[in-house]
Amino acid sequence: MSRDLSPDLETREKSPESSQTERGRAARRRDEGRTLVPEVREVRPREVPSKEARTVLYDRYRAYDLRESEAQTLSDLGKFRVIAADDLAHFAYVRDRARMEQEATNLTRLGLVQEKRVETSLSRTTRMYTLTKAGRRALATSERMPKGQEIYAGFVKPKEARHDAELYRVYHQEASRIETRGGRVGRVLLDYELKKNVNRELMRLGREKDDLAKKQEVAERYGLRVVEGRIPVPDMQIEYEMPEQGMARVNLELTTGDYRPRQLAEKALAGFTIYSHGEDGARVRRILNDRELSAEILSL
């Protein structure tokens, strides 16, 4: 999704086609030998704690006696900011809609979660959930989140909320691919946090912020690449551990029909794994093929 970016992070709209083709060939050479994991058609179901399993979270002087599954829901909302009700029931409760509704209602009653209807098209709305400030505070003091995990609360603009809610689905599909290889998923970083971190690092460079070598050091620090002098930032980055290999990162981009060819080319050159809705996938592949660029493209 394209958001407002700083001058150093926004998409570059003018670049020679010949240089882009050369960079595409270089990207393919860099990726030679990399084993791509097959697309996951069926996401691994997450184990839902029993109704009897309970935990206590604290917000200042108040204690919340919750089911373990309710605490997991708070954790998911903290990582992804917003989650659609249908997706929460599907992934967090393994299609147990009745239990999801009951527990979401309880979390809302306790003031930990907020529910809102968000317009998804001219004639459709969907229910979405987010943490309240109290929910964020209770989660932040619980030590339930991976070290360094950003915790989000509150709704954003409707268009961004729709896109961010879909990232929850992207996450579960990619997490299944990681776990299929024996990996263990850790921290999740959304584009908000990545942009903030990268921009802060660039500002610290002062007059050297346009130095390509310095910029590459910043990009590598965050698992990113420099493309045409800029640092493209993905919609989401997942950190994970592989047996005997240590920590790794994967950068994920959820494209839409609004993406221009140059934007798609930039995402491919940045090495992002691209997720697309079925109707958009063919267009993405065609555009990248025309530019002799390769990328891992998966259907959402």
C-alpha positions in Angstrom: 0.0 0.0 0.0 1.4 3.5 -0.9 1.4 5.9 2.1 2.8 9.4 2.6 6.6 9.0 2.7 9.5 11.2 3.4 11.6 12.4 0.3 14.1 9.6 1.0 11.5 6.8 1.1 8.9 7.8 -1.5 8.7 5.9 -4.7 11.0 7.2 -7.5 8.9 7.8 -10.6 11.6 8.5 -13.1 14.4 6.1 -14.0 15.8 4.8 -17.3 14.2 1.6 -18.5 17.7 0.2 -19.5 19.2 0.7 -16.0 16.1 -0.9 -14.5 16.5 -4.0 -16.8 20.1 -4.3 -15.7 19.2 -4.1 -12.1 16.5 -6.7 -12.7 19.2 -9.1 -14.1 21.4 -8.3 -11.1 18.6 -9.1 -8.7 18.0 -12.4 -10.4 21.7 -13.2 -10.1 21.6 -12.4 -6.4 18.7 -14.7 -5.9 20.2 -17.6 -7.8 20.4 -20.7 -5.6 17.7 -19.4 -3.2 15.1 -22.1 -2.6 11.6 -20.6 -2.8 9.0 -22.2 -0.6 5.8 -23.4 -2.3 2.7 -21.3 -1.8 0.6 -22.4 1.2 -3.0 -23.2 0.2 -4.2 -24.1 3.7 -2.9 -22.0 6.6 -1.9 -24.0 9.6 -4.6 -23.6 12.3 -3.4 -22.0 15.5 -4.1 -23.9 18.7 -6.9 -22.1 20.7 -6.4 -22.3 24.5 -9.1 -24.1 26.4 -11.8 -22.0 27.9 -10.6 -22.9 31.4 -7.0 -21.5 30.8 -6.8 -18.1 32.4 -4.3 -15.3 32.9 -4.3 -11.9 34.6 -3.2 -8.6 32.9 -2.6 -5.3 34.8 -3.3 -1.7 33.8 -2.0 0.6 36.6 -4.1 -0.3 39.6 -6.6 -2.5 37.8 -6.4 -6.3 37.2 -8.1 -8.1 34.3 -8.9 -11.7 34.8 -9.0 -13.1 31.3 -9.2 -16.3 29.4 -5.8 -17.1 27.8 -7.5 -16.9 24.4 -8.7 -13.4 25.2 -5.1 -12.4 26.0 -4.0 -13.8 22.7 -6.6 -11.7 20.9 -5.2 -8.6 22.6 -1.7 -9.6 21.5 -2.8 -10.0 17.9 -4.6 -6.6 17.9 -1.5 -5.0 19.4 0.8 -6.3 16.6 -1.5 -5.5 13.6 -3.5 -2.5 14.9 -6.8 -3.6 13.3 -8.3 -7.0 12.6 -11.6 -7.7 10.8 -14.1 -9.7 12.8 -14.3 -12.4 10.1 -10.5 -12.8 10.1 -10.3 -12.9 13.9 -12.8 -15.7 14.0 -11.1 -17.6 11.1 -7.5 -17.4 12.3 -7.5 -16.8 16.1 -10.5 -19.0 16.9 -10.2 -21.6 14.1 -13.7 -20.6 12.7 -15.4 -20.8 16.2 -17.4 -17.6 15.5 -19.6 -17.9 18.6 -16.6 -18.0 20.9 -14.9 -15.1 19.1 -18.1 -13.0 19.4 -18.4 -13.8 23.1 -14.8 -13.0 24.0 -14.6 -9.9 21.8 -17.8 -8.6 23.5 -16.2 -9.2 26.9 -13.0 -7.4 26.0 -15.0 -4.5 24.7 -17.1 -4.4 27.9 -13.9 -4.3 29.9 -12.6 -1.3 27.9 -9.6 -3.1 26.4 -10.9 -3.4 22.8 -12.9 -1.0 20.6 -15.2 -2.2 17.8 -16.0 -0.1 14.7 -17.7 -0.6 11.3 -15.4 0.4 8.5 -16.6 1.0 4.9 -14.8 -1.5 2.6 -16.6 -0.4 -0.6 -19.5 1.9 -1.6 -22.1 -0.6 -0.5 -20.3 -2.7 2.2 -19.0 -2.3 5.7 -17.2 -4.7 8.0 -16.7 -4.9 11.7 -13.1 -4.3 12.9 -11.4 -4.4 16.3 -8.5 -2.4 17.7 -6.9 -2.0 21.2 -7.9 0.9 23.4 -5.2 2.8 25.3 -6.1 0.7 28.4 -5.7 -2.4 26.3 -2.3 -1.3 25.1 -1.1 -0.5 28.6 -2.3 -3.8 29.9 -0.5 -5.6 27.1 2.7 -3.6 27.4 3.1 -4.6 31.1 2.3 -8.2 30.5 5.6 -9.3 28.9 3.6 -11.4 26.4 5.0 -9.7 23.3 8.3 -10.5 21.6 11.2 -8.2 22.7 11.0 -4.9 20.9 7.5 -5.5 19.5 5.6 -2.3 18.8 2.1 -2.3 20.3 -0.5 -0.4 18.3 -3.9 1.0 19.5 -6.7 3.0 17.9 -8.2 3.2 14.5 -6.5 4.9 11.5 -8.1 6.3 8.3 -10.7 3.9 6.8 -8.6 3.2 3.7 -5.5 2.4 5.8 -7.6 0.3 8.2 -8.9 -1.8 5.3 -5.4 -2.4 4.0 -3.9 -3.1 7.5 -6.6 -5.5 8.3 -5.7 -7.6 5.3 -2.1 -7.8 6.6 -3.4 -10.2 9.3 -4.2 -12.7 6.6 -0.9 -12.1 4.8 0.9 -12.8 8.2 -0.8 -16.1 8.8 -0.1 -17.3 5.3 3.6 -16.3 5.5 3.9 -17.7 9.1 2.6 -21.1 7.8 5.4 -21.0 5.2 8.0 -20.2 7.8 6.8 -22.9 10.2 6.7 -25.5 7.3 10.4 -25.0 7.1 10.8 -25.5 10.8 11.1 -21.8 11.6 9.7 -19.9 14.6 8.1 -16.5 14.1 9.1 -13.6 16.3 8.6 -9.9 16.0 6.3 -8.3 13.4 7.1 -4.8 12.1 4.6 -2.8 10.1 5.5 0.0 7.7 4.8 2.7 10.2 7.6 1.5 12.5 10.0 0.7 9.7 9.6 4.1 8.1 10.1 5.9 11.4 13.2 3.9 12.2 14.8 4.4 8.8 14.0 8.1 8.6 15.5 8.6 12.1 18.7 6.9 11.0 18.9 9.0 7.8 18.3 12.2 9.7 21.2 11.3 12.1 23.5 11.2 9.1 23.0 14.9 8.5 24.8 16.0 5.3 25.9 12.4 4.7 22.3 11.1 4.3 22.7 11.2 0.5 25.9 9.2 0.6 25.0 5.9 -1.1 27.3 3.8 1.1 25.9 5.3 4.3 22.4 4.7 3.0 23.2 1.1 2.2 24.4 0.6 5.8 21.1 1.9 7.1 19.1 -0.3 4.8 21.0 -3.4 5.7 20.6 -2.7 9.4 16.8 -3.1 8.9 16.9 -5.9 6.4 16.2 -3.6 3.4 17.9 -2.6 0.2 18.6 0.6 -1.6 16.9 1.0 -5.0 17.5 3.9 -7.3 19.0 5.8 -4.3 16.0 5.2 -2.0 15.0 2.7 0.6 11.7 1.1 -0.2 9.8 0.0 2.9 7.4 -3.1 2.8 4.0 -3.2 4.3 5.2 -5.7 6.9 8.4 -7.4 8.0 8.5 -10.6 9.9 11.5 -11.7 12.0 11.9 -15.4 12.5 14.4 -18.0 13.6 15.5 -21.0 11.6 17.1 -24.1 13.2 20.9 -23.7 13.1 20.6 -20.5 11.0 19.7 -17.8 13.5 17.5 -14.8 12.9 16.2 -14.0 9.5 13.7 -11.5 8.0 11.2 -11.5 5.2 9.7 -8.4 3.7 6.1 -8.6 2.5 4.1 -6.3 0.3 0.3 -6.5 -0.3 -0.3 -5.0 -3.7 -3.5 -3.7 -5.2 -4.8 -2.7 -8.6 -3.7 0.9 -7.8 0.0 0.1 -7.9 1.7 1.6 -10.9 4.3 -0.4 -12.9 7.2 1.6 -11.6 6.0 0.9 -8.0 5.8 -2.8 -8.7 9.3 -2.8 -10.2 10.7 -1.1 -7.1 9.1 -3.7 -4.9 10.6 -6.5 -6.9 14.1 -4.9 -7.0 13.9 -4.4 -3.2 13.5 -8.2 -2.9 10.0 -8.1 -1.4 7.7 -11.1 -1.3 4.6 -9.9 -3.1 1.1 -10.9 -2.1 -1.8 -10.1 -4.4 -5.5 -10.8 -4.6 -6.2 -13.4 -7.3 -7.4 -10.8 -9.8 -4.3 -8.7 -9.4 -1.7 -11.4 -9.4 -1.7 -11.9 -13.2 -1.3 -8.2 -13.7 1.7 -8.1 -11.3 3.4 -11.0 -13.1 2.8 -9.5 -16.5 4.3 -6.1 -15.5 7.4 -7.7 -13.9 7.9 -10.0 -16.9 7.8 -7.1 -19.3 10.6 -5.5 -17.3 12.6 -8.7 -17.0 12.2 -8.6 -13.2 11.7 -11.6 -10.9 9.9 -11.7 -7.6 8.1 -14.2 -5.4 4.4 -13.5 -6.0 1.8 -15.3 -3.9 -2.0 -15.2 -3.9 -3.9 -14.0 -0.9 
